[in-house]
Amino acid sequence: MTRVWKIGVAGLGTVGGGLIKYLAEFPDFAPAGGRAVVTGVCARSRSRPRDFDVKAYAWHDDPVELAKSPETDIFVELIGGSDGPAKASVEAALALGKPVVTANKALIAEHGAELALLAEKTGAPLLFEAAVMGGTPAVKLLREAMVGDEVISVAGILNGTCNYILTEMEIHERAFGDVLAEAQAKGYAEADPTMDIGGFDAAHKITILAALAFGRAPSYAAAEIEGVEQVELLDIRLARELGYRIRLTASAEKSADGGVSVRVHPALAPIAHPLSQTVGATNALFIQGKKIPKIFIQGPGAGEGPTAAACCADIADVMTGAVRPVFQRPAARLQPFGSVNADGRVGRVYLRVMVKDEAGALAAVTEALAEEGVSIDSFLQKPVEDEGRVPIVLTTHDVAEGKIKDAVERLAGLPQVLESPRLIRIARP
């Protein structure tokens, strides 16, 4: 006899609506058999206009009640937010041994370790494919396909809003603020875009991927985060002349001192590099292992269809009875990312130094860098429209992070320098 799985969906926004409409049309989608039928829903407003009939499902004002309902076999949390109703309802479902499917990256990145303990204690699956890269299966790739290898690093573009803004700035020669305002008007960016442009959304996602890649407890507080707010059109133009494009990159790798380095920051990627070729709201990810040298995936990072499809993939896993640790090893054995010697990291950087248009300015900059042990790889000196101001632009050879920070501080103190130098890291090949 075909089993009917009763699905409770908390959160009826873009993803929740997409999931409900799909399951209404294809309840028999799962390859292992069984039917997935939405029986209960919950949202902030019952009367909000929607393109499906909410009256067809039992309404719950409280997501915790929906999670606990005997008519909910699988609880799907699409509320969002790291605390409050989202966390309380997920905890309620897991405590009862009910499987949880969520698209909530903040919840998993900030509370994943404690939720994993609860899930494994009660034997309830906790699945979150939709939390990272929408419909592009980054979580399953790390959680399942890479278990036979040792992952060395993961890195890529995990925020479509920022990638859209940077792409539009380059293609249409428009300032950051103008493109952001247009993205908000089109619904690509939130009214308060801080989570996206500040790098925090990408940091949540790379935290989750790092935990899966290295079998650690997700440690969002350990992430180093720099957003794209300071990227100027001038930097995009100059980077292009040097043969690069600017992208907001997120990366995680094991450090030599045993920790896990998790970073989000703008970076220059060569124009022919796959990250530079990732345009618009698309996401992309590199996974490097010891046995499998490099995997590259690219696809939609958000949207009704892709993200609902990722939720369905998790629901199908529950229906097949698949059981595995939430973060690659038993939750009780998970360790946090650990400390990292950030100043010892080595890489190449782009520097833009705005100086007075006077004799000796270039010599002062190059002398200061040489005295700090920073070696120049390539160099541009371009006039700008502002009279009396000239940007000196250069890329370095490999340099330790601590050393380049000291060099930037020294440059900022030179009498010829008009503003704080702009530093952007260069992505690895």
LUMVEXGU-168277 format. One record per residue (C-alpha): y, z, x. Coordinates in steps of 0.25 Angstrom, whole numbers, padded with zeros to 4 digits, always signed. Layout:
! LUMVEXGU-168277
YZX...
//
This chain:
! LUMVEXGU-168277
+0000+0000+0000+0014-0004+0005+0022+0008+0009+0036+0009+0004+0046+0015+0014+0058+0021+0007+0071+0019+0015+0083+0028+0014+0096+0022+0019+0108+0030+0023+0120+0022+0025+0123+0009+0017+0133+0002+0026+0130-0012+0033+0117-0008+0039+0112+0000+0027+0115-0010+0017+0108-0021+0026+0096-0012+0027+0095-0010+0012+0097-0024+0008+0086-0029+0018+0076-0019+0013+0078-0022-0001+0075-0037+0002+0064-0034+0012+0057-0021+0010+0044-0026+0016+0051-0030+0029+0042-0021+0038+0031-0028+0046+0022-0016+0044+0022-0017+0029+0028-0007+0020+0041-0008+0012+0055-0002+0015+0063+0001+0003+0076+0008+0002+0076+0020-0007+0088+0028-0004+0102+0026+0002+0114+0034+0006+0128+0030+0010+0142+0036+0009+0146+0029-0004+0137+0024-0015+0148+0016-0022+0152+0007-0009+0149-0008-0012+0136-0013-0006+0129-0026-0006+0116-0019-0012+0113-0010-0023+0114+0004-0019+0109+0009-0032+0095+0003-0029+0093+0015-0020+0093+0030-0021+0107+0035-0017+0109+0047-0008+0122+0053-0005+0117+0061+0007+0109+0054+0018+0101+0066+0021+0096+0066+0007+0092+0052+0008+0085+0055+0021+0077+0066+0015+0074+0059+0002+0059+0057-0001+0063+0043-0005+0066+0040+0010+0055+0037+0020+0064+0031+0030+0079+0035+0032+0088+0025+0037+0101+0030+0042+0113+0021+0043+0124+0031+0041+0129+0031+0055+0136+0042+0063+0129+0052+0073+0130+0064+0064+0132+0068+0050+0124+0062+0038+0117+0052+0048+0112+0062+0057+0108+0072+0046+0101+0062+0037+0093+0056+0049+0089+0071+0053+0085+0073+0039+0076+0061+0039+0069+0064+0052+0067+0079+0049+0059+0074+0037+0051+0064+0046+0057+0052+0040+0060+0040+0048+0074+0037+0051+0080+0023+0054+0095+0023+0058+0106+0014+0064+0114+0026+0068+0117+0024+0083+0126+0036+0084+0116+0045+0078+0104+0041+0087+0113+0041+0100+0119+0055+0097+0107+0062+0090+0095+0053+0094+0088+0064+0102+0088+0075+0091+0085+0065+0081+0073+0060+0089+0068+0074+0090+0068+0076+0075+0062+0062+0073+0050+0065+0082+0048+0079+0077+0046+0074+0063+0040+0060+0067+0051+0052+0060+0055+0039+0066+0069+0038+0070+0073+0023+0072+0087+0017+0075+0085+0002+0079+0098-0001+0071+0106+0009+0079+0108-0001+0091+0111-0016+0091+0109-0017+0076+0098-0027+0074+0095-0030+0089+0083-0021+0092+0088-0014+0104+0081+0000+0100+0068-0006+0097+0068-0014+0110+0070-0001+0118+0062+0008+0109+0050-0001+0108+0050-0013+0117+0054-0006+0130+0045+0006+0130+0036-0001+0140+0047-0002+0150+0058+0007+0157+0072+0003+0152+0082+0003+0163+0094+0000+0155+0100-0005+0142+0114-0011+0141+0121-0021+0131+0131-0023+0120+0129-0013+0109+0142-0014+0100+0145-0026+0093+0159-0022+0089+0163-0021+0104+0156-0034+0107+0163-0041+0096+0177-0036+0100+0175-0040+0115+0169-0054+0111+0181-0056+0102+0191-0052+0113+0186-0062+0123+0184-0074+0113+0197-0072+0106+0206-0066+0117+0209-0054+0108+0213-0040+0111+0203-0029+0108+0211-0022+0097+0213-0035+0089+0198-0038+0090+0194-0024+0086+0203-0025+0074+0197-0038+0070+0183-0032+0072+0187-0020+0063+0192-0030+0052+0179-0038+0052+0171-0025+0051+0165-0027+0065+0172-0014+0070+0174-0001+0063+0187+0004+0058+0186+0014+0069+0179+0006+0080+0178+0017+0090+0163+0018+0090+0162+0003+0094+0174+0000+0103+0172+0014+0110+0158+0011+0114+0152+0023+0106+0143+0014+0097+0137+0007+0109+0135+0020+0116+0127+0025+0104+0118+0013+0105+0116+0013+0120+0113+0028+0119+0102+0025+0110+0097+0013+0118+0097+0022+0131+0089+0033+0124+0078+0022+0120+0078+0015+0133+0077+0028+0142+0070+0037+0133+0081+0047+0132+0089+0055+0122+0101+0047+0117+0113+0054+0124+0125+0047+0118+0135+0057+0124+0130+0052+0138+0135+0038+0136+0147+0033+0143+0156+0025+0133+0167+0016+0135+0172+0006+0124+0179-0007+0123+0193-0002+0119+0199-0004+0133+0194-0018+0134+0206-0028+0134+0207-0042+0132+0212-0044+0147+0199-0038+0152+0190-0047+0143+0198-0059+0149+0197-0055+0163+0182-0051+0162+0180-0065+0157+0187-0071+0169+0178-0063+0178+0166-0069+0170+0163-0057+0161+0164-0052+0146+0167-0038+0142+0156-0031+0133+0154-0017+0129+0141-0013+0135+0132-0001+0133+0121+0002+0144+0111+0013+0147+0103+0014+0160+0096+0025+0168+0104+0030+0179+0099+0033+0193+0101+0048+0191+0092+0048+0179+0102+0048+0168+0105+0037+0157+0118+0030+0158+0123+0025+0145+0136+0018+0145+0145+0009+0135+0157+0002+0141+0163-0012+0142+0157-0021+0153+0159-0035+0159+0147-0044+0157+0146-0058+0164+0149-0069+0154+0135-0074+0155+0129-0060+0153+0122-0058+0139+0131-0047+0136+0143-0056+0137+0136-0066+0129+0134-0055+0118+0146-0058+0109+0152-0053+0096+0145-0041+0089+0131-0044+0096+0124-0033+0104+0116-0035+0116+0107-0026+0125+0100-0027+0139+0087-0018+0141+0082-0018+0155+0069-0012+0159+0060-0011+0171+0049-0020+0166+0058-0028+0157+0070-0031+0165+0080-0035+0154+0080-0037+0139+0092-0042+0132+0094-0042+0117+0106-0046+0109+0109-0046+0094+0117-0040+0082+0121-0026+0084+0125-0023+0070+0126-0028+0056+0119-0027+0043+0107-0036+0045+0104-0032+0060+0105-0017+0059+0097-0017+0045+0086-0025+0052+0086-0014+0063+0084-0003+0053+0073-0011+0046+0066-0012+0060+0066+0003+0061+0061+0004+0046+0050-0005+0050+0046+0004+0062+0045+0016+0053+0036+0008+0043+0027+0004+0054+0025+0019+0059+0031+0016+0073+0033+0030+0080+0040+0032+0093+0049+0041+0100+0064+0039+0096+0069+0037+0110+0056+0033+0118+0051+0047+0121+0049+0060+0113+0062+0065+0108+0059+0079+0115+0058+0072+0128+0071+0064+0127+0082+0067+0138+0096+0064+0137+0102+0052+0145+0106+0062+0157+0118+0061+0166+0122+0049+0174+0130+0047+0186+0140+0038+0180+0149+0036+0193+0137+0031+0201+0134+0019+0192+0137+0006+0199+0142-0007+0193+0153-0017+0193+0166-0016+0185+0178-0024+0181+0192-0019+0184+0205-0023+0178+0217-0017+0185+0231-0020+0179+0241-0019+0191+0256-0022+0193+0258-0037+0197+0263-0034+0211+0258-0036+0225+0248-0026+0230+0242-0023+0216+0229-0030+0219+0228-0025+0233+0229-0010+0228+0218-0012+0217+0208-0018+0227+0211-0008+0238+0209+0004+0228+0196-0002+0224+0191-0004+0238+0195+0010+0242+0186+0015+0230+0175+0006+0235+0175-0004+0223+0172-0018+0227+0178-0030+0220+0169-0041+0215+0178-0050+0207+0193-0050+0205+0204-0056+0196+0219-0054+0195+0225-0060+0183+0240-0060+0178+0243-0055+0164+0254-0057+0154+0260-0043+0157+0270-0045+0168+0268-0036+0180+0253-0033+0177+0241-0040+0183+0226-0036+0180+0217-0036+0193+0203-0038+0188+0191-0036+0196+0176-0033+0196+0169-0024+0206+0156-0024+0213+0146-0013+0209+0153+0000+0210+0150+0015+0206+0156+0019+0193+0163+0031+0200+0169+0023+0210+0175+0013+0201+0181+0024+0192+0188+0029+0205+0193+0016+0208+0198+0014+0194+0205+0027+0195+0211+0023+0208+0216+0010+0203+0223+0016+0191+0231+0025+0201+0237+0013+0208+0252+0010+0206+0249-0005+0204+0239-0002+0193+0246-0002+0179+0234+0004+0170+0221+0010+0171+0211-0001+0177+0201-0007+0167+0186-0005+0171+0175-0012+0164+0161-0012+0170+0153-0025+0172+0139-0026+0165+0127-0027+0174+0120-0041+0175
//
